[in-house]
Amino acid sequence: MSIMPTSTLHLFSICVAIWGSTWFAITLQLGTVAPEMSVGYRFLLASMVLFAYARWRGLRLSFTLKQHADFALLGATMFCIGYIFVYHAEAYIVSGMVAVAYSTSPMITMVAARMLFRTPMTWRVAIAALFGVAGIFCVFWPEFGTLSVSRDAELGTLLAVLSVLASTAGSMAAVRCQSRGYNTWTSMAWGMFYGGVMALAIGAASGHPFAFETTAAYVYSLLYLALFGSIITFACYLPLIARIGAAGAGYIGVMVPIVALVISYFLERFAWSTLTTVGVALCVIGNVVLLQPARKA
């Protein structure tokens, strides 16, 4: 039985591979610079590159106020709020809890797409999501033993859930932009611009200074997150939503932690266990279920 078309599989694989590596890059951003500011720098830098590319290609960059409202909504949900929440969530809870939260993305996105756009709900996505959640639980089960019932844990869990909801809202905003025929590159440019500005505004309103680290680790990780983790990945992710639906694309949230574990194994000596292998196998099975094309009647 064939898997999805090769070009679509490539888009999915690029998103998983690069976003899996950004988990390590983000750790290099945490330090003296507030998360809101780092998120703002990341997406403003990415937007400047995208604006230059769009102008070079002669793409339309002027839009009406109503169209800018669509881009601002995309920026707030996909390129600002969700990232700020997840940065702060990891300060209160173990990364495994955040990963489990994101493994529910396909199910939540499927329900949201059904409610907002009347997109059909499929058993294939539901089954894949269940495999994904079970797999992520197995992979990060040892981390759950370090959890304690406290206000910090409750706050971290709440932030993780809000991050997933913001990410889902971002996917819905992307579907809205696509339904209105906006070009992917210009949508990304304006969306990241608004997201970056909003992140900096939130940081400034929270009392954080416009600090910047000049260390090699911070600068190079920022460049990687802006160019690869933002421009290249979202240039693949947005068309992927149009091809396999927002819920299907949301399964990237299940596979990304697995790639992050592989990278952690080589860079941070992550201890790979039998339970980890079982969890990865469940996630892969869910991935195969998801990527199988629908049978023709």
Order of alpha helices (4+ residues) and beta strands (2+ residues): alpha-alpha-alpha-alpha-alpha-alpha-alpha-alpha-alpha-alpha-alpha-alpha-alpha
